Amino acid sequence: MPKSKPKPGQEAIARARLEVVENRYPHRDYEIDISLPEFTCLCPISGYPDFAVIHVKYRPDRTIIELKSLKLYINQFRDREVFHEEAVNCILEDLAAACKPRWIRVTGDFNPRGNVKTVVTAEHGEPAR
């Protein structure tokens, strides 16, 4: 069977890079909450898909995460073999490097598999006092 041509969505995901935009309120200390309820990756042991809700909470500084680029970036994990802990820490590191927030937390709330539920949380920077 001939290989099909990549679809526009597949091409957009393959090219995806995290982008940021200017924070118009850098003088204000505020938080941004983002929920990504359709995260998927592959178990590196079994190859079966893992599903999760990824929660991102951060206090921006000079830039904020552009949401469409975040969606496409997250979709890149769909075919990637990665442990839950690795996925969450990779997302945290990439987001922190992209937008340089005052503080950021990423939580991966993974669906149960084999009677085991995993929630992984990683932080960068100093939380508000």
Backbone atoms as SQL, in Angstrom:
CREATE TABLE atoms (id INTEGER PRIMARY KEY, chain TEXT, resi INTEGER, resn TEXT, atom TEXT, x REAL, y REAL, z REAL);
INSERT INTO atoms VALUES
  (1, 'A', 1, 'MET', 'N', 0.852, -1.183, 0.000),
  (2, 'A', 1, 'MET', 'CA', 0.000, 0.000, 0.000),
  (3, 'A', 1, 'MET', 'C', 0.897, 1.245, 0.000),
  (4, 'A', 2, 'PRO', 'N', 0.646, 2.188, -0.886),
  (5, 'A', 2, 'PRO', 'CA', 1.475, 3.398, -0.948),
  (6, 'A', 2, 'PRO', 'C', 1.285, 4.257, 0.302),
  (7, 'A', 3, 'LYS', 'N', 2.362, 4.915, 0.693),
  (8, 'A', 3, 'LYS', 'CA', 2.317, 5.801, 1.856),
  (9, 'A', 3, 'LYS', 'C', 1.502, 7.042, 1.507),
  (10, 'A', 4, 'SER', 'N', 0.565, 7.393, 2.400),
  (11, 'A', 4, 'SER', 'CA', -0.276, 8.557, 2.132),
  (12, 'A', 4, 'SER', 'C', 0.479, 9.842, 2.441),
  (13, 'A', 5, 'LYS', 'N', 0.072, 10.885, 1.759),
  (14, 'A', 5, 'LYS', 'CA', 0.657, 12.212, 1.959),
  (15, 'A', 5, 'LYS', 'C', 0.264, 12.729, 3.348),
  (16, 'A', 6, 'PRO', 'N', 1.204, 13.354, 4.083),
  (17, 'A', 6, 'PRO', 'CA', 0.851, 13.901, 5.402),
  (18, 'A', 6, 'PRO', 'C', -0.289, 14.913, 5.289),
  (19, 'A', 7, 'LYS', 'N', -1.172, 14.855, 6.253),
  (20, 'A', 7, 'LYS', 'CA', -2.302, 15.779, 6.297),
  (21, 'A', 7, 'LYS', 'C', -1.846, 17.104, 6.920),
  (22, 'A', 8, 'PRO', 'N', -2.579, 18.190, 6.667),
  (23, 'A', 8, 'PRO', 'CA', -2.157, 19.498, 7.189),
  (24, 'A', 8, 'PRO', 'C', -1.935, 19.517, 8.702),
  (25, 'A', 9, 'GLY', 'N', -2.807, 18.845, 9.454),
  (26, 'A', 9, 'GLY', 'CA', -2.639, 18.810, 10.908),
  (27, 'A', 9, 'GLY', 'C', -1.364, 18.099, 11.321),
  (28, 'A', 10, 'GLN', 'N', -1.045, 17.008, 10.628),
  (29, 'A', 10, 'GLN', 'CA', 0.185, 16.271, 10.924),
  (30, 'A', 10, 'GLN', 'C', 1.413, 17.121, 10.627),
  (31, 'A', 11, 'GLU', 'N', 1.360, 17.861, 9.539),
  (32, 'A', 11, 'GLU', 'CA', 2.482, 18.738, 9.187),
  (33, 'A', 11, 'GLU', 'C', 2.651, 19.853, 10.219),
  (34, 'A', 12, 'ALA', 'N', 1.529, 20.421, 10.672),
  (35, 'A', 12, 'ALA', 'CA', 1.593, 21.500, 11.671),
  (36, 'A', 12, 'ALA', 'C', 2.182, 20.988, 12.984),
  (37, 'A', 13, 'ILE', 'N', 1.788, 19.784, 13.384),
  (38, 'A', 13, 'ILE', 'CA', 2.317, 19.202, 14.624),
  (39, 'A', 13, 'ILE', 'C', 3.808, 18.932, 14.480),
  (40, 'A', 14, 'ALA', 'N', 4.215, 18.398, 13.343),
  (41, 'A', 14, 'ALA', 'CA', 5.635, 18.078, 13.120),
  (42, 'A', 14, 'ALA', 'C', 6.509, 19.338, 13.164),
  (43, 'A', 15, 'ARG', 'N', 5.977, 20.471, 12.723),
  (44, 'A', 15, 'ARG', 'CA', 6.740, 21.732, 12.682),
  (45, 'A', 15, 'ARG', 'C', 6.614, 22.545, 13.965),
  (46, 'A', 16, 'ALA', 'N', 5.782, 22.105, 14.885),
  (47, 'A', 16, 'ALA', 'CA', 5.431, 22.917, 16.058),
  (48, 'A', 16, 'ALA', 'C', 6.638, 23.272, 16.915),
  (49, 'A', 17, 'ARG', 'N', 6.676, 24.521, 17.332),
  (50, 'A', 17, 'ARG', 'CA', 7.662, 25.046, 18.270),
  (51, 'A', 17, 'ARG', 'C', 6.915, 25.935, 19.255),
  (52, 'A', 18, 'LEU', 'N', 7.311, 25.867, 20.501),
  (53, 'A', 18, 'LEU', 'CA', 6.678, 26.739, 21.488),
  (54, 'A', 18, 'LEU', 'C', 6.961, 28.192, 21.149),
  (55, 'A', 19, 'GLU', 'N', 5.925, 29.004, 21.184),
  (56, 'A', 19, 'GLU', 'CA', 6.063, 30.430, 20.913),
  (57, 'A', 19, 'GLU', 'C', 5.562, 31.205, 22.121),
  (58, 'A', 20, 'VAL', 'N', 6.069, 32.402, 22.271),
  (59, 'A', 20, 'VAL', 'CA', 5.626, 33.279, 23.351),
  (60, 'A', 20, 'VAL', 'C', 5.223, 34.622, 22.759),
  (61, 'A', 21, 'VAL', 'N', 4.415, 35.329, 23.520),
  (62, 'A', 21, 'VAL', 'CA', 4.028, 36.690, 23.146),
  (63, 'A', 21, 'VAL', 'C', 4.307, 37.594, 24.342),
  (64, 'A', 22, 'GLU', 'N', 4.369, 38.876, 24.072),
  (65, 'A', 22, 'GLU', 'CA', 4.657, 39.854, 25.121),
  (66, 'A', 22, 'GLU', 'C', 3.564, 39.840, 26.184),
  (67, 'A', 23, 'ASN', 'N', 3.970, 39.870, 27.428),
  (68, 'A', 23, 'ASN', 'CA', 3.045, 40.034, 28.540),
  (69, 'A', 23, 'ASN', 'C', 2.794, 41.532, 28.690),
  (70, 'A', 24, 'ARG', 'N', 1.584, 41.960, 28.475),
  (71, 'A', 24, 'ARG', 'CA', 1.266, 43.385, 28.552),
  (72, 'A', 24, 'ARG', 'C', 1.110, 43.889, 29.986),
  (73, 'A', 25, 'TYR', 'N', 1.200, 42.965, 30.955),
  (74, 'A', 25, 'TYR', 'CA', 1.071, 43.344, 32.365),
  (75, 'A', 25, 'TYR', 'C', 2.224, 42.771, 33.194),
  (76, 'A', 26, 'PRO', 'N', 3.481, 42.989, 32.786),
  (77, 'A', 26, 'PRO', 'CA', 4.600, 42.398, 33.527),
  (78, 'A', 26, 'PRO', 'C', 4.760, 42.977, 34.935),
  (79, 'A', 27, 'HIS', 'N', 4.190, 44.147, 35.168),
  (80, 'A', 27, 'HIS', 'CA', 4.265, 44.788, 36.480),
  (81, 'A', 27, 'HIS', 'C', 3.326, 44.133, 37.492),
  (82, 'A', 28, 'ARG', 'N', 2.369, 43.354, 36.996),
  (83, 'A', 28, 'ARG', 'CA', 1.367, 42.734, 37.859),
  (84, 'A', 28, 'ARG', 'C', 1.761, 41.290, 38.147),
  (85, 'A', 29, 'ASP', 'N', 1.580, 40.861, 39.388),
  (86, 'A', 29, 'ASP', 'CA', 1.848, 39.479, 39.769),
  (87, 'A', 29, 'ASP', 'C', 0.531, 38.708, 39.671),
  (88, 'A', 30, 'TYR', 'N', 0.392, 37.880, 38.649),
  (89, 'A', 30, 'TYR', 'CA', -0.836, 37.116, 38.451),
  (90, 'A', 30, 'TYR', 'C', -0.495, 35.726, 37.937),
  (91, 'A', 31, 'GLU', 'N', -1.472, 34.826, 37.992),
  (92, 'A', 31, 'GLU', 'CA', -1.266, 33.448, 37.562),
  (93, 'A', 31, 'GLU', 'C', -2.115, 33.129, 36.345),
  (94, 'A', 32, 'ILE', 'N', -1.595, 32.237, 35.533),
  (95, 'A', 32, 'ILE', 'CA', -2.307, 31.715, 34.369),
  (96, 'A', 32, 'ILE', 'C', -2.454, 30.216, 34.571),
  (97, 'A', 33, 'ASP', 'N', -3.680, 29.721, 34.420),
  (98, 'A', 33, 'ASP', 'CA', -3.985, 28.292, 34.512),
  (99, 'A', 33, 'ASP', 'C', -4.371, 27.779, 33.132),
  (100, 'A', 34, 'ILE', 'N', -3.725, 26.719, 32.697),
  (101, 'A', 34, 'ILE', 'CA', -4.038, 26.110, 31.400),
  (102, 'A', 34, 'ILE', 'C', -4.281, 24.628, 31.636),
  (103, 'A', 35, 'SER', 'N', -5.336, 24.102, 31.036),
  (104, 'A', 35, 'SER', 'CA', -5.645, 22.680, 31.123),
  (105, 'A', 35, 'SER', 'C', -5.629, 22.092, 29.716),
  (106, 'A', 36, 'LEU', 'N', -4.926, 20.981, 29.562),
  (107, 'A', 36, 'LEU', 'CA', -4.821, 20.293, 28.269),
  (108, 'A', 36, 'LEU', 'C', -5.363, 18.876, 28.469),
  (109, 'A', 37, 'PRO', 'N', -6.681, 18.669, 28.237),
  (110, 'A', 37, 'PRO', 'CA', -7.332, 17.418, 28.619),
  (111, 'A', 37, 'PRO', 'C', -7.154, 16.244, 27.657),
  (112, 'A', 38, 'GLU', 'N', -6.457, 16.432, 26.558),
  (113, 'A', 38, 'GLU', 'CA', -6.348, 15.355, 25.572),
  (114, 'A', 38, 'GLU', 'C', -4.908, 14.903, 25.348),
  (115, 'A', 39, 'PHE', 'N', -4.059, 14.979, 26.370),
  (116, 'A', 39, 'PHE', 'CA', -2.666, 14.562, 26.238),
  (117, 'A', 39, 'PHE', 'C', -2.582, 13.053, 26.039),
  (118, 'A', 40, 'THR', 'N', -1.753, 12.638, 25.099),
  (119, 'A', 40, 'THR', 'CA', -1.462, 11.217, 24.914),
  (120, 'A', 40, 'THR', 'C', 0.020, 11.039, 24.638),
  (121, 'A', 41, 'CYS', 'N', 0.525, 9.907, 25.082),
  (122, 'A', 41, 'CYS', 'CA', 1.884, 9.477, 24.771),
  (123, 'A', 41, 'CYS', 'C', 1.855, 7.955, 24.756),
  (124, 'A', 42, 'LEU', 'N', 2.980, 7.343, 24.470),
  (125, 'A', 42, 'LEU', 'CA', 3.047, 5.886, 24.421),
  (126, 'A', 42, 'LEU', 'C', 3.906, 5.366, 25.562),
  (127, 'A', 43, 'CYS', 'N', 3.460, 4.277, 26.177),
  (128, 'A', 43, 'CYS', 'CA', 4.249, 3.625, 27.218),
  (129, 'A', 43, 'CYS', 'C', 5.495, 3.028, 26.572),
  (130, 'A', 44, 'PRO', 'N', 6.687, 3.357, 27.071),
  (131, 'A', 44, 'PRO', 'CA', 7.913, 2.832, 26.462),
  (132, 'A', 44, 'PRO', 'C', 8.120, 1.334, 26.705),
  (133, 'A', 45, 'ILE', 'N', 7.370, 0.751, 27.621),
  (134, 'A', 45, 'ILE', 'CA', 7.482, -0.682, 27.896),
  (135, 'A', 45, 'ILE', 'C', 6.528, -1.483, 27.011),
  (136, 'A', 46, 'SER', 'N', 5.245, -1.100, 27.013),
  (137, 'A', 46, 'SER', 'CA', 4.227, -1.876, 26.292),
  (138, 'A', 46, 'SER', 'C', 3.896, -1.333, 24.912),
  (139, 'A', 47, 'GLY', 'N', 4.125, -0.036, 24.710),
  (140, 'A', 47, 'GLY', 'CA', 3.724, 0.595, 23.459),
  (141, 'A', 47, 'GLY', 'C', 2.267, 1.031, 23.445),
  (142, 'A', 48, 'TYR', 'N', 1.524, 0.730, 24.519),
  (143, 'A', 48, 'TYR', 'CA', 0.124, 1.141, 24.596),
  (144, 'A', 48, 'TYR', 'C', 0.032, 2.639, 24.884),
  (145, 'A', 49, 'PRO', 'N', -1.056, 3.265, 24.445),
  (146, 'A', 49, 'PRO', 'CA', -1.192, 4.702, 24.703),
  (147, 'A', 49, 'PRO', 'C', -1.519, 4.984, 26.165),
  (148, 'A', 50, 'ASP', 'N', -0.980, 6.072, 26.657),
  (149, 'A', 50, 'ASP', 'CA', -1.320, 6.612, 27.972),
  (150, 'A', 50, 'ASP', 'C', -2.044, 7.929, 27.743),
  (151, 'A', 51, 'PHE', 'N', -3.053, 8.185, 28.560),
  (152, 'A', 51, 'PHE', 'CA', -3.866, 9.389, 28.434),
  (153, 'A', 51, 'PHE', 'C', -3.773, 10.191, 29.727),
  (154, 'A', 52, 'ALA', 'N', -3.776, 11.503, 29.598),
  (155, 'A', 52, 'ALA', 'CA', -3.662, 12.352, 30.785),
  (156, 'A', 52, 'ALA', 'C', -4.273, 13.716, 30.536),
  (157, 'A', 53, 'VAL', 'N', -4.543, 14.389, 31.626),
  (158, 'A', 53, 'VAL', 'CA', -4.840, 15.816, 31.602),
  (159, 'A', 53, 'VAL', 'C', -3.569, 16.495, 32.107),
  (160, 'A', 54, 'ILE', 'N', -3.051, 17.413, 31.318),
  (161, 'A', 54, 'ILE', 'CA', -1.882, 18.187, 31.725),
  (162, 'A', 54, 'ILE', 'C', -2.372, 19.549, 32.209),
  (163, 'A', 55, 'HIS', 'N', -1.968, 19.903, 33.424),
  (164, 'A', 55, 'HIS', 'CA', -2.310, 21.212, 33.997),
  (165, 'A', 55, 'HIS', 'C', -1.030, 22.043, 34.070),
  (166, 'A', 56, 'VAL', 'N', -1.106, 23.247, 33.562),
  (167, 'A', 56, 'VAL', 'CA', 0.019, 24.182, 33.628),
  (168, 'A', 56, 'VAL', 'C', -0.462, 25.408, 34.401),
  (169, 'A', 57, 'LYS', 'N', 0.268, 25.764, 35.420),
  (170, 'A', 57, 'LYS', 'CA', -0.044, 26.976, 36.187),
  (171, 'A', 57, 'LYS', 'C', 1.255, 27.751, 36.301),
  (172, 'A', 58, 'TYR', 'N', 1.210, 29.039, 35.928),
  (173, 'A', 58, 'TYR', 'CA', 2.449, 29.818, 36.011),
  (174, 'A', 58, 'TYR', 'C', 2.191, 31.284, 36.284),
  (175, 'A', 59, 'ARG', 'N', 3.227, 31.934, 36.812),
  (176, 'A', 59, 'ARG', 'CA', 3.237, 33.375, 37.030),
  (177, 'A', 59, 'ARG', 'C', 4.172, 33.960, 35.994),
  (178, 'A', 60, 'PRO', 'N', 3.638, 34.623, 34.990),
  (179, 'A', 60, 'PRO', 'CA', 4.483, 35.118, 33.901),
  (180, 'A', 60, 'PRO', 'C', 5.348, 36.295, 34.326),
  (181, 'A', 61, 'ASP', 'N', 6.389, 36.487, 33.544),
  (182, 'A', 61, 'ASP', 'CA', 7.244, 37.661, 33.716),
  (183, 'A', 61, 'ASP', 'C', 7.036, 38.547, 32.488),
  (184, 'A', 62, 'ARG', 'N', 7.966, 38.547, 31.561),
  (185, 'A', 62, 'ARG', 'CA', 7.870, 39.439, 30.390),
  (186, 'A', 62, 'ARG', 'C', 7.130, 38.824, 29.198),
  (187, 'A', 63, 'THR', 'N', 7.003, 37.482, 29.183),
  (188, 'A', 63, 'THR', 'CA', 6.313, 36.832, 28.064),
  (189, 'A', 63, 'THR', 'C', 5.317, 35.807, 28.588),
  (190, 'A', 64, 'ILE', 'N', 4.340, 35.475, 27.732),
  (191, 'A', 64, 'ILE', 'CA', 3.368, 34.428, 28.040),
  (192, 'A', 64, 'ILE', 'C', 3.362, 33.415, 26.899),
  (193, 'A', 65, 'ILE', 'N', 2.915, 32.230, 27.211),
  (194, 'A', 65, 'ILE', 'CA', 2.885, 31.141, 26.239),
  (195, 'A', 65, 'ILE', 'C', 1.750, 31.371, 25.249),
  (196, 'A', 66, 'GLU', 'N', 2.060, 31.266, 23.968),
  (197, 'A', 66, 'GLU', 'CA', 1.041, 31.369, 22.920),
  (198, 'A', 66, 'GLU', 'C', 0.322, 30.024, 22.871),
  (199, 'A', 67, 'LEU', 'N', -1.014, 30.040, 23.017),
  (200, 'A', 67, 'LEU', 'CA', -1.769, 28.815, 23.252),
  (201, 'A', 67, 'LEU', 'C', -1.827, 27.856, 22.066),
  (202, 'A', 68, 'LYS', 'N', -1.918, 28.351, 20.852),
  (203, 'A', 68, 'LYS', 'CA', -1.956, 27.431, 19.712),
  (204, 'A', 68, 'LYS', 'C', -0.638, 26.675, 19.599),
  (205, 'A', 69, 'SER', 'N', 0.471, 27.354, 19.815),
  (206, 'A', 69, 'SER', 'CA', 1.763, 26.674, 19.749),
  (207, 'A', 69, 'SER', 'C', 1.877, 25.636, 20.867),
  (208, 'A', 70, 'LEU', 'N', 1.296, 25.923, 22.032),
  (209, 'A', 70, 'LEU', 'CA', 1.299, 24.961, 23.135),
  (210, 'A', 70, 'LEU', 'C', 0.496, 23.721, 22.761),
  (211, 'A', 71, 'LYS', 'N', -0.657, 23.922, 22.166),
  (212, 'A', 71, 'LYS', 'CA', -1.492, 22.789, 21.741),
  (213, 'A', 71, 'LYS', 'C', -0.737, 21.894, 20.767),
  (214, 'A', 72, 'LEU', 'N', -0.105, 22.490, 19.773),
  (215, 'A', 72, 'LEU', 'CA', 0.629, 21.702, 18.782),
  (216, 'A', 72, 'LEU', 'C', 1.841, 21.016, 19.409),
  (217, 'A', 73, 'TYR', 'N', 2.540, 21.705, 20.302),
  (218, 'A', 73, 'TYR', 'CA', 3.680, 21.120, 21.012),
  (219, 'A', 73, 'TYR', 'C', 3.232, 19.889, 21.806),
  (220, 'A', 74, 'ILE', 'N', 2.143, 20.021, 22.551),
  (221, 'A', 74, 'ILE', 'CA', 1.633, 18.902, 23.356),
  (222, 'A', 74, 'ILE', 'C', 1.250, 17.728, 22.459),
  (223, 'A', 75, 'ASN', 'N', 0.692, 18.012, 21.292),
  (224, 'A', 75, 'ASN', 'CA', 0.302, 16.936, 20.375),
  (225, 'A', 75, 'ASN', 'C', 1.501, 16.164, 19.842),
  (226, 'A', 76, 'GLN', 'N', 2.702, 16.729, 19.912),
  (227, 'A', 76, 'GLN', 'CA', 3.898, 16.012, 19.465),
  (228, 'A', 76, 'GLN', 'C', 4.193, 14.787, 20.331),
  (229, 'A', 77, 'PHE', 'N', 3.660, 14.738, 21.525),
  (230, 'A', 77, 'PHE', 'CA', 3.887, 13.594, 22.411),
  (231, 'A', 77, 'PHE', 'C', 3.067, 12.371, 22.002),
  (232, 'A', 78, 'ARG', 'N', 2.098, 12.544, 21.152),
  (233, 'A', 78, 'ARG', 'CA', 1.150, 11.495, 20.776),
  (234, 'A', 78, 'ARG', 'C', 1.828, 10.202, 20.338),
  (235, 'A', 79, 'ASP', 'N', 2.905, 10.287, 19.584),
  (236, 'A', 79, 'ASP', 'CA', 3.595, 9.105, 19.069),
  (237, 'A', 79, 'ASP', 'C', 4.940, 8.877, 19.753),
  (238, 'A', 80, 'ARG', 'N', 5.150, 9.526, 20.873),
  (239, 'A', 80, 'ARG', 'CA', 6.439, 9.455, 21.566),
  (240, 'A', 80, 'ARG', 'C', 6.375, 8.463, 22.729),
  (241, 'A', 81, 'GLU', 'N', 7.362, 7.579, 22.795),
  (242, 'A', 81, 'GLU', 'CA', 7.463, 6.645, 23.914),
  (243, 'A', 81, 'GLU', 'C', 8.157, 7.358, 25.067),
  (244, 'A', 82, 'VAL', 'N', 7.416, 7.551, 26.160),
  (245, 'A', 82, 'VAL', 'CA', 7.943, 8.347, 27.267),
  (246, 'A', 82, 'VAL', 'C', 7.239, 7.947, 28.566),
  (247, 'A', 83, 'PHE', 'N', 8.010, 7.843, 29.639),
  (248, 'A', 83, 'PHE', 'CA', 7.426, 7.590, 30.953),
  (249, 'A', 83, 'PHE', 'C', 6.710, 8.851, 31.430),
  (250, 'A', 84, 'HIS', 'N', 5.725, 8.670, 32.313),
  (251, 'A', 84, 'HIS', 'CA', 4.928, 9.798, 32.812),
  (252, 'A', 84, 'HIS', 'C', 5.812, 10.890, 33.413),
  (253, 'A', 85, 'GLU', 'N', 6.766, 10.480, 34.250),
  (254, 'A', 85, 'GLU', 'CA', 7.638, 11.441, 34.927),
  (255, 'A', 85, 'GLU', 'C', 8.483, 12.223, 33.922),
  (256, 'A', 86, 'GLU', 'N', 8.948, 11.525, 32.908),
  (257, 'A', 86, 'GLU', 'CA', 9.755, 12.176, 31.874),
  (258, 'A', 86, 'GLU', 'C', 8.924, 13.184, 31.087),
  (259, 'A', 87, 'ALA', 'N', 7.695, 12.810, 30.750),
  (260, 'A', 87, 'ALA', 'CA', 6.826, 13.709, 29.985),
  (261, 'A', 87, 'ALA', 'C', 6.596, 15.011, 30.743),
  (262, 'A', 88, 'VAL', 'N', 6.234, 14.906, 32.017),
  (263, 'A', 88, 'VAL', 'CA', 5.931, 16.100, 32.813),
  (264, 'A', 88, 'VAL', 'C', 7.169, 16.979, 32.969),
  (265, 'A', 89, 'ASN', 'N', 8.310, 16.381, 33.272),
  (266, 'A', 89, 'ASN', 'CA', 9.534, 17.171, 33.443),
  (267, 'A', 89, 'ASN', 'C', 10.013, 17.782, 32.137),
  (268, 'A', 90, 'CYS', 'N', 9.833, 17.092, 31.029),
  (269, 'A', 90, 'CYS', 'CA', 10.195, 17.642, 29.713),
  (270, 'A', 90, 'CYS', 'C', 9.324, 18.854, 29.383),
  (271, 'A', 91, 'ILE', 'N', 8.016, 18.725, 29.623),
  (272, 'A', 91, 'ILE', 'CA', 7.097, 19.840, 29.372),
  (273, 'A', 91, 'ILE', 'C', 7.484, 21.031, 30.246),
  (274, 'A', 92, 'LEU', 'N', 7.748, 20.777, 31.525),
  (275, 'A', 92, 'LEU', 'CA', 8.154, 21.851, 32.437),
  (276, 'A', 92, 'LEU', 'C', 9.409, 22.558, 31.931),
  (277, 'A', 93, 'GLU', 'N', 10.438, 21.795, 31.592),
  (278, 'A', 93, 'GLU', 'CA', 11.697, 22.402, 31.139),
  (279, 'A', 93, 'GLU', 'C', 11.508, 23.217, 29.864),
  (280, 'A', 94, 'ASP', 'N', 10.737, 22.680, 28.921),
  (281, 'A', 94, 'ASP', 'CA', 10.523, 23.390, 27.656),
  (282, 'A', 94, 'ASP', 'C', 9.728, 24.674, 27.858),
  (283, 'A', 95, 'LEU', 'N', 8.688, 24.619, 28.697),
  (284, 'A', 95, 'LEU', 'CA', 7.885, 25.821, 28.949),
  (285, 'A', 95, 'LEU', 'C', 8.690, 26.871, 29.710),
  (286, 'A', 96, 'ALA', 'N', 9.447, 26.433, 30.712),
  (287, 'A', 96, 'ALA', 'CA', 10.264, 27.378, 31.484),
  (288, 'A', 96, 'ALA', 'C', 11.309, 28.045, 30.595),
  (289, 'A', 97, 'ALA', 'N', 11.912, 27.277, 29.695),
  (290, 'A', 97, 'ALA', 'CA', 12.916, 27.851, 28.785),
  (291, 'A', 97, 'ALA', 'C', 12.277, 28.822, 27.798),
  (292, 'A', 98, 'ALA', 'N', 11.058, 28.522, 27.360),
  (293, 'A', 98, 'ALA', 'CA', 10.402, 29.359, 26.349),
  (294, 'A', 98, 'ALA', 'C', 9.924, 30.695, 26.916),
  (295, 'A', 99, 'CYS', 'N', 9.249, 30.676, 28.065),
  (296, 'A', 99, 'CYS', 'CA', 8.622, 31.922, 28.543),
  (297, 'A', 99, 'CYS', 'C', 9.290, 32.524, 29.774),
  (298, 'A', 100, 'LYS', 'N', 10.263, 31.825, 30.353),
  (299, 'A', 100, 'LYS', 'CA', 11.011, 32.344, 31.506),
  (300, 'A', 100, 'LYS', 'C', 10.085, 32.947, 32.573),
  (301, 'A', 101, 'PRO', 'N', 9.173, 32.136, 33.104),
  (302, 'A', 101, 'PRO', 'CA', 8.219, 32.651, 34.087),
  (303, 'A', 101, 'PRO', 'C', 8.867, 32.885, 35.446),
  (304, 'A', 102, 'ARG', 'N', 8.173, 33.624, 36.282),
  (305, 'A', 102, 'ARG', 'CA', 8.624, 33.794, 37.665),
  (306, 'A', 102, 'ARG', 'C', 8.533, 32.455, 38.400),
  (307, 'A', 103, 'TRP', 'N', 7.491, 31.709, 38.068),
  (308, 'A', 103, 'TRP', 'CA', 7.239, 30.394, 38.670),
  (309, 'A', 103, 'TRP', 'C', 6.339, 29.611, 37.725),
  (310, 'A', 104, 'ILE', 'N', 6.519, 28.287, 37.686),
  (311, 'A', 104, 'ILE', 'CA', 5.670, 27.439, 36.857),
  (312, 'A', 104, 'ILE', 'C', 5.547, 26.061, 37.492),
  (313, 'A', 105, 'ARG', 'N', 4.349, 25.500, 37.387),
  (314, 'A', 105, 'ARG', 'CA', 4.082, 24.132, 37.838),
  (315, 'A', 105, 'ARG', 'C', 3.383, 23.390, 36.703),
  (316, 'A', 106, 'VAL', 'N', 3.824, 22.171, 36.438),
  (317, 'A', 106, 'VAL', 'CA', 3.174, 21.298, 35.463),
  (318, 'A', 106, 'VAL', 'C', 2.765, 20.023, 36.193),
  (319, 'A', 107, 'THR', 'N', 1.495, 19.651, 36.037),
  (320, 'A', 107, 'THR', 'CA', 0.980, 18.418, 36.627),
  (321, 'A', 107, 'THR', 'C', 0.409, 17.551, 35.520),
  (322, 'A', 108, 'GLY', 'N', 0.808, 16.293, 35.519),
  (323, 'A', 108, 'GLY', 'CA', 0.231, 15.305, 34.613),
  (324, 'A', 108, 'GLY', 'C', -0.640, 14.366, 35.420),
  (325, 'A', 109, 'ASP', 'N', -1.942, 14.387, 35.156),
  (326, 'A', 109, 'ASP', 'CA', -2.907, 13.523, 35.847),
  (327, 'A', 109, 'ASP', 'C', -3.274, 12.403, 34.877),
  (328, 'A', 110, 'PHE', 'N', -2.577, 11.269, 34.984),
  (329, 'A', 110, 'PHE', 'CA', -2.695, 10.181, 34.019),
  (330, 'A', 110, 'PHE', 'C', -3.844, 9.245, 34.375),
  (331, 'A', 111, 'ASN', 'N', -4.559, 8.797, 33.339),
  (332, 'A', 111, 'ASN', 'CA', -5.651, 7.852, 33.534),
  (333, 'A', 111, 'ASN', 'C', -5.108, 6.546, 34.104),
  (334, 'A', 112, 'PRO', 'N', -5.911, 5.869, 34.942),
  (335, 'A', 112, 'PRO', 'CA', -5.456, 4.586, 35.485),
  (336, 'A', 112, 'PRO', 'C', -5.239, 3.552, 34.379),
  (337, 'A', 113, 'ARG', 'N', -4.196, 2.755, 34.583),
  (338, 'A', 113, 'ARG', 'CA', -3.938, 1.590, 33.718),
  (339, 'A', 113, 'ARG', 'C', -3.480, 0.460, 34.614),
  (340, 'A', 114, 'GLY', 'N', -4.125, -0.702, 34.483),
  (341, 'A', 114, 'GLY', 'CA', -3.745, -1.840, 35.310),
  (342, 'A', 114, 'GLY', 'C', -3.900, -1.556, 36.789),
  (343, 'A', 115, 'ASN', 'N', -4.931, -0.799, 37.154),
  (344, 'A', 115, 'ASN', 'CA', -5.243, -0.462, 38.539),
  (345, 'A', 115, 'ASN', 'C', -4.214, 0.480, 39.176),
  (346, 'A', 116, 'VAL', 'N', -3.445, 1.193, 38.344),
  (347, 'A', 116, 'VAL', 'CA', -2.454, 2.142, 38.859),
  (348, 'A', 116, 'VAL', 'C', -2.723, 3.522, 38.264),
  (349, 'A', 117, 'LYS', 'N', -2.884, 4.508, 39.138),
  (350, 'A', 117, 'LYS', 'CA', -3.086, 5.890, 38.697),
  (351, 'A', 117, 'LYS', 'C', -1.861, 6.702, 39.091),
  (352, 'A', 118, 'THR', 'N', -1.393, 7.523, 38.170),
  (353, 'A', 118, 'THR', 'CA', -0.203, 8.329, 38.421),
  (354, 'A', 118, 'THR', 'C', -0.533, 9.809, 38.270),
  (355, 'A', 119, 'VAL', 'N', -0.080, 10.607, 39.230),
  (356, 'A', 119, 'VAL', 'CA', -0.134, 12.060, 39.132),
  (357, 'A', 119, 'VAL', 'C', 1.288, 12.554, 39.395),
  (358, 'A', 120, 'VAL', 'N', 1.848, 13.255, 38.414),
  (359, 'A', 120, 'VAL', 'CA', 3.223, 13.752, 38.517),
  (360, 'A', 120, 'VAL', 'C', 3.184, 15.275, 38.499),
  (361, 'A', 121, 'THR', 'N', 3.855, 15.907, 39.461),
  (362, 'A', 121, 'THR', 'CA', 3.920, 17.365, 39.534),
  (363, 'A', 121, 'THR', 'C', 5.378, 17.796, 39.604),
  (364, 'A', 122, 'ALA', 'N', 5.727, 18.782, 38.791),
  (365, 'A', 122, 'ALA', 'CA', 7.083, 19.339, 38.796),
  (366, 'A', 122, 'ALA', 'C', 6.974, 20.861, 38.767),
  (367, 'A', 123, 'GLU', 'N', 7.898, 21.540, 39.459),
  (368, 'A', 123, 'GLU', 'CA', 7.880, 23.001, 39.552),
  (369, 'A', 123, 'GLU', 'C', 9.239, 23.588, 39.226),
  (370, 'A', 124, 'HIS', 'N', 9.193, 24.860, 38.831),
  (371, 'A', 124, 'HIS', 'CA', 10.411, 25.621, 38.540),
  (372, 'A', 124, 'HIS', 'C', 10.201, 27.039, 39.059),
  (373, 'A', 125, 'GLY', 'N', 11.198, 27.602, 39.717),
  (374, 'A', 125, 'GLY', 'CA', 11.088, 28.969, 40.227),
  (375, 'A', 125, 'GLY', 'C', 10.496, 28.997, 41.623),
  (376, 'A', 126, 'GLU', 'N', 10.261, 30.200, 42.107),
  (377, 'A', 126, 'GLU', 'CA', 9.753, 30.406, 43.461),
  (378, 'A', 126, 'GLU', 'C', 8.262, 30.706, 43.431),
  (379, 'A', 127, 'PRO', 'N', 7.455, 29.924, 44.191),
  (380, 'A', 127, 'PRO', 'CA', 6.021, 30.227, 44.246),
  (381, 'A', 127, 'PRO', 'C', 5.771, 31.550, 44.962),
  (382, 'A', 128, 'ALA', 'N', 4.593, 32.111, 44.732),
  (383, 'A', 128, 'ALA', 'CA', 4.220, 33.375, 45.384),
  (384, 'A', 128, 'ALA', 'C', 4.146, 33.168, 46.888),
  (385, 'A', 129, 'ARG', 'N', 4.450, 34.210, 47.611),
  (386, 'A', 129, 'ARG', 'CA', 4.404, 34.117, 49.085),
  (387, 'A', 129, 'ARG', 'C', 3.112, 34.611, 49.616);
